[in-house]
Amino acid sequence: MDQTLRSTRFVDADSQVVRDFAAEHAGTGDDVSKAVNLYYALRDAVSYDMRTFGLDEDQFVASTVLQSTAAFCVPKAVALAALARAVGIPSRIGFANVRNHLASPKLMALMDDDVFYWHAYTSLFLDGKWVKATPAFDIRLCERHGVTPLDFDGREDSIFQPYDRAGRPHMEYVDFIGEFDDMPYDGFAGAMRTHHARMLKHLDDERAGRPTT
């Protein structure tokens, strides 16, 4: 359990940025209450945006995430893990391969199949058991796309709702990869270069102002 409470390269729970955010939003209740408060604060403070997807190591450092306006699922999961540790809640970063049935045609055109590899969630030790929380999709994004925002009560797993408000399939978990005490950067980066190379290149070119194909 000590490993799931320590500050690390990416889960920098002892950084002032993380500690200040946790102090502002965790509240004074029990661990479940604090975890729920931190989940909602982070979910909506940092918008979800796949255009930020990349492999710059610094973007996976929790304190950097909390100073950003937008991030994708992995940095946000790392940030929630750090916030939890900052208030004494053991945490890990979990990964799974998923299908997002509502992904945009533009995004799907950059993929070689319909699986998003290494989607991230946060695992929190609350009331004697590990529960999964996914702070990726902020409420503004959900409202734009007609998806009910994902709630978290600190007692049951909260990963992704299977349907949107119109009853269309949304998120499907294909398989779980595992949970880690720190961001497994090398494994993640290798998988992204293997499975999402075209998406990485396209987004890197787009951010750099280079022509995209």
C-alpha positions as CSV (number, residue, x, y, z in Angstrom):
1,M,0.0,0.0,0.0
2,D,2.9,2.4,0.6
3,Q,3.6,2.4,-3.2
4,T,0.1,3.6,-3.8
5,L,0.5,6.6,-1.5
6,R,3.9,7.9,-2.5
7,S,4.7,10.8,-4.8
8,T,6.3,9.8,-8.1
9,R,7.7,11.4,-11.3
10,F,4.2,11.6,-12.8
11,V,1.9,11.2,-9.8
12,D,3.6,14.1,-8.1
13,A,1.2,14.2,-5.1
14,D,3.6,16.3,-3.0
15,S,3.8,19.2,-5.5
16,Q,2.4,22.5,-4.4
17,V,0.0,22.6,-7.4
18,V,-1.5,19.2,-6.5
19,R,-1.7,20.0,-2.8
20,D,-3.4,23.4,-3.4
21,F,-6.0,21.9,-5.7
22,A,-6.7,19.1,-3.3
23,A,-7.0,21.5,-0.4
24,E,-9.4,23.7,-2.3
25,H,-11.7,20.9,-3.5
26,A,-11.5,17.8,-1.3
27,G,-13.5,19.1,1.6
28,T,-13.4,17.9,5.2
29,G,-15.5,14.7,5.0
30,D,-14.3,11.1,5.0
31,D,-12.2,9.6,2.3
32,V,-15.2,8.7,0.1
33,S,-16.5,12.2,0.3
34,K,-13.1,13.6,-0.5
35,A,-12.6,11.3,-3.5
36,V,-16.0,12.2,-4.9
37,N,-15.3,15.9,-4.5
38,L,-11.9,15.6,-6.2
39,Y,-13.4,13.5,-9.0
40,Y,-16.0,16.1,-9.9
41,A,-13.6,19.1,-9.5
42,L,-11.0,17.6,-11.8
43,R,-13.5,16.2,-14.3
44,D,-14.9,19.6,-15.1
45,A,-11.8,21.8,-14.4
46,V,-9.8,20.3,-17.2
47,S,-11.7,19.7,-20.4
48,Y,-11.4,16.5,-22.4
49,D,-9.9,17.1,-25.8
50,M,-8.3,14.4,-28.0
51,R,-6.5,17.2,-29.9
52,T,-4.0,17.2,-27.0
53,F,-3.1,13.6,-27.5
54,G,0.6,13.2,-27.8
55,L,3.7,11.6,-26.1
56,D,5.4,14.6,-24.5
57,E,6.3,13.2,-21.1
58,D,5.6,16.4,-19.2
59,Q,1.9,16.3,-20.2
60,F,1.5,13.2,-18.0
61,V,2.7,14.9,-14.9
62,A,-0.2,15.6,-12.6
63,S,0.8,19.1,-11.6
64,T,1.1,20.0,-15.3
65,V,-2.3,18.6,-16.0
66,L,-3.9,20.7,-13.3
67,Q,-2.5,23.8,-14.9
68,S,-3.8,22.9,-18.3
69,T,-7.2,23.8,-19.8
70,A,-7.6,20.5,-21.6
71,A,-6.2,17.0,-21.7
72,F,-7.1,13.5,-22.7
73,C,-8.0,10.5,-20.6
74,V,-4.5,9.4,-19.5
75,P,-3.2,12.7,-18.0
76,K,-6.6,13.2,-16.3
77,A,-6.4,9.8,-14.7
78,V,-2.9,10.5,-13.5
79,A,-4.0,13.8,-12.0
80,L,-6.8,12.2,-10.1
81,A,-4.4,9.6,-8.7
82,A,-2.1,12.4,-7.5
83,L,-5.0,14.3,-5.9
84,A,-6.1,11.2,-4.1
85,R,-2.7,10.5,-2.7
86,A,-2.4,14.2,-1.6
87,V,-5.3,13.6,0.8
88,G,-4.1,10.2,1.9
89,I,-6.2,8.0,-0.4
90,P,-4.3,5.1,-2.0
91,S,-4.5,5.2,-5.8
92,R,-3.4,3.5,-9.0
93,I,-3.7,4.3,-12.7
94,G,-5.6,1.7,-14.7
95,F,-5.7,1.0,-18.5
96,A,-8.0,-0.8,-20.8
97,N,-8.6,-1.1,-24.5
98,V,-12.0,0.3,-25.5
99,R,-14.4,0.9,-28.4
100,N,-16.0,4.3,-28.5
101,H,-19.0,3.9,-30.8
102,L,-19.6,7.7,-30.8
103,A,-16.1,8.8,-31.8
104,S,-16.1,11.3,-34.6
105,P,-15.6,10.2,-38.2
106,K,-12.6,12.5,-38.4
107,L,-11.0,10.7,-35.5
108,M,-11.9,7.2,-36.7
109,A,-10.3,8.0,-40.1
110,L,-6.9,8.3,-38.3
111,M,-7.2,4.8,-36.8
112,D,-6.3,1.4,-38.2
113,D,-9.2,-0.3,-36.4
114,D,-12.0,0.6,-34.0
115,V,-10.1,0.1,-30.8
116,F,-8.7,2.9,-28.6
117,Y,-5.7,1.3,-26.9
118,W,-4.7,2.1,-23.4
119,H,-7.7,4.2,-22.3
120,A,-7.1,5.3,-18.7
121,Y,-9.0,5.4,-15.5
122,T,-8.1,5.8,-11.8
123,S,-8.4,3.1,-9.2
124,L,-9.0,4.4,-5.6
125,F,-8.9,2.4,-2.3
126,L,-12.0,3.4,-0.5
127,D,-13.9,1.7,2.4
128,G,-11.6,-1.4,2.1
129,K,-11.9,-2.0,-1.6
130,W,-10.6,-0.7,-4.9
131,V,-13.1,1.2,-7.1
132,K,-12.6,2.6,-10.6
133,A,-13.3,6.2,-11.5
134,T,-13.0,7.8,-14.9
135,P,-12.7,11.6,-14.8
136,A,-12.1,12.0,-18.6
137,F,-15.3,13.5,-20.1
138,D,-16.2,16.9,-18.6
139,I,-19.8,18.0,-18.3
140,R,-19.6,20.5,-21.1
141,L,-18.4,17.9,-23.6
142,C,-21.2,15.5,-22.5
143,E,-23.8,18.1,-23.0
144,R,-22.6,18.9,-26.5
145,H,-22.7,15.3,-27.5
146,G,-25.9,14.2,-25.8
147,V,-24.2,11.9,-23.3
148,T,-25.1,11.8,-19.7
149,P,-22.1,12.9,-17.6
150,L,-20.5,10.0,-15.7
151,D,-21.2,10.2,-12.0
152,F,-19.0,8.7,-9.2
153,D,-20.3,7.8,-5.7
154,G,-17.0,6.5,-4.3
155,R,-18.5,3.1,-3.6
156,E,-19.0,1.5,-7.1
157,D,-17.0,1.4,-10.2
158,S,-17.6,4.3,-12.6
159,I,-16.0,3.7,-16.0
160,F,-18.1,4.6,-19.0
161,Q,-21.9,4.6,-19.6
162,P,-22.7,2.0,-22.3
163,Y,-25.3,4.2,-24.1
164,D,-25.9,7.9,-24.9
165,R,-29.2,9.7,-24.1
166,A,-30.6,8.5,-27.4
167,G,-29.9,4.8,-26.6
168,R,-27.0,4.5,-29.0
169,P,-24.0,2.3,-27.9
170,H,-21.3,4.5,-26.5
171,M,-18.3,3.0,-24.7
172,E,-17.4,-0.7,-24.7
173,Y,-14.5,-2.1,-22.7
174,V,-12.7,-4.8,-24.8
175,D,-10.2,-5.9,-22.2
176,F,-8.3,-4.6,-19.1
177,I,-4.6,-4.2,-19.3
178,G,-3.7,-3.6,-15.7
179,E,-3.2,-1.1,-12.9
180,F,0.1,0.7,-12.0
181,D,1.5,2.7,-9.1
182,D,3.0,5.3,-11.5
183,M,2.3,6.2,-15.1
184,P,3.9,3.4,-17.2
185,Y,5.2,5.8,-19.8
186,D,7.4,3.5,-21.8
187,G,4.7,0.8,-22.2
188,F,2.0,3.4,-23.0
189,A,4.2,5.2,-25.6
190,G,5.2,2.0,-27.2
191,A,1.6,0.9,-27.6
192,M,0.6,4.3,-29.0
193,R,3.4,4.2,-31.6
194,T,2.3,0.7,-32.5
195,H,-1.5,1.2,-32.7
196,H,-2.0,5.0,-33.1
197,A,1.0,6.2,-35.1
198,R,-1.1,7.9,-37.8
199,M,-3.2,9.8,-35.2
200,L,0.0,10.9,-33.3
201,K,1.6,12.2,-36.5
202,H,-1.6,14.0,-37.7
203,L,-2.1,15.7,-34.3
204,D,1.6,16.6,-34.0
205,D,1.5,18.1,-37.5
206,E,-1.7,20.0,-36.7
207,R,-0.3,21.5,-33.5
208,A,2.9,22.5,-35.3
209,G,1.0,24.1,-38.2
210,R,2.3,21.6,-40.7
211,P,0.2,20.3,-43.6
212,T,-1.9,17.3,-42.6
213,T,-3.1,14.5,-44.9
